Amino acid sequence: EGRSASPPFALPSVVPLPLDLAQAGVREVSCGNNHTVVLSGGGGVYACGGNDHGQLGLGSAALEHRTFARVSGLAGHSVERIACGHSH
């Protein structure tokens, strides 16, 4: 689909968790059409996948992130729940 130079995943794939997320544990997962958001046990929010509408909230212009990254704009906030839509 022209999102990146690397080939798209044809099947579900294992995406390694960053060490801080793995240590805090995963409390909740939400998936959109082409992206995934994870809430850690400590309240951190992490995202990966398609970003063509900026839906990952990472402040990056990259169209895709293949590894989880912390949504730094939510650091210091008490995040209790997450939800994804088709492209947001």
C-alpha positions as CSV (number, residue, x, y, z in Angstrom):
1,E,0.0,0.0,0.0
2,G,3.0,2.3,-0.2
3,R,3.3,2.9,3.5
4,S,6.9,2.0,3.8
5,A,9.8,0.5,2.0
6,S,9.5,-2.7,4.0
7,P,7.0,-5.3,3.0
8,P,3.7,-5.4,4.9
9,F,3.0,-8.1,7.4
10,A,0.8,-10.7,5.7
11,L,0.1,-12.6,9.0
12,P,-0.1,-11.5,12.6
13,S,3.4,-11.0,13.9
14,V,5.0,-11.0,17.3
15,V,6.2,-7.5,18.2
16,P,8.7,-7.3,21.0
17,L,7.7,-5.1,24.0
18,P,10.1,-2.4,25.2
19,L,11.8,-3.4,28.5
20,D,9.9,-0.8,30.6
21,L,6.6,-2.0,29.2
22,A,7.5,-5.7,29.7
23,Q,8.5,-5.0,33.3
24,A,5.3,-3.0,34.1
25,G,3.1,-5.6,32.5
26,V,0.3,-5.1,30.0
27,R,-3.1,-4.0,31.5
28,E,-5.1,-3.4,28.4
29,V,-4.8,-3.7,24.6
30,S,-6.8,-1.9,21.9
31,C,-6.6,-2.4,18.1
32,G,-7.6,-0.2,15.2
33,N,-7.6,-1.0,11.5
34,N,-3.8,-1.0,11.2
35,H,-2.5,0.0,14.7
36,T,-2.3,-1.2,18.2
37,V,-2.2,0.7,21.5
38,V,-1.2,-0.9,24.9
39,L,-1.8,0.4,28.4
40,S,0.9,-0.7,30.9
41,G,0.3,-1.7,34.5
42,G,1.9,1.6,35.4
43,G,-0.4,3.7,33.3
44,G,2.0,4.2,30.3
45,V,0.6,4.2,26.8
46,Y,2.5,2.6,23.9
47,A,1.6,2.4,20.3
48,C,2.7,0.7,17.0
49,G,1.5,0.1,13.5
50,G,0.1,2.4,10.8
51,N,0.4,6.1,11.4
52,D,-0.9,7.6,8.2
53,H,-3.5,9.7,10.1
54,G,-1.2,10.4,13.1
55,Q,-3.3,7.9,15.1
56,L,-0.3,6.7,17.1
57,G,0.1,10.0,18.8
58,L,3.9,9.7,18.7
59,G,4.5,13.1,17.1
60,S,6.2,11.5,14.2
61,A,5.6,11.9,10.5
62,A,6.6,8.3,9.8
63,L,3.7,6.4,8.2
64,E,4.4,3.3,10.2
65,H,6.1,2.2,13.4
66,R,6.9,-1.6,13.6
67,T,7.9,-1.5,17.3
68,F,6.0,-0.2,20.3
69,A,7.0,3.4,21.4
70,R,5.8,5.2,24.4
71,V,3.3,8.1,23.8
72,S,5.4,10.7,25.5
73,G,2.6,13.3,25.4
74,L,0.6,11.3,27.9
75,A,3.5,10.9,30.4
76,G,2.6,12.3,33.8
77,H,-1.1,11.8,33.2
78,S,-3.2,9.1,34.9
79,V,-4.4,7.0,32.0
80,E,-7.0,4.5,33.1
81,R,-8.4,3.2,29.8
82,I,-7.6,3.2,26.1
83,A,-9.7,2.7,22.9
84,C,-8.9,2.7,19.2
85,G,-11.1,3.3,16.3
86,H,-10.7,2.4,12.6
87,S,-8.1,5.2,12.0
88,H,-7.8,6.9,15.4
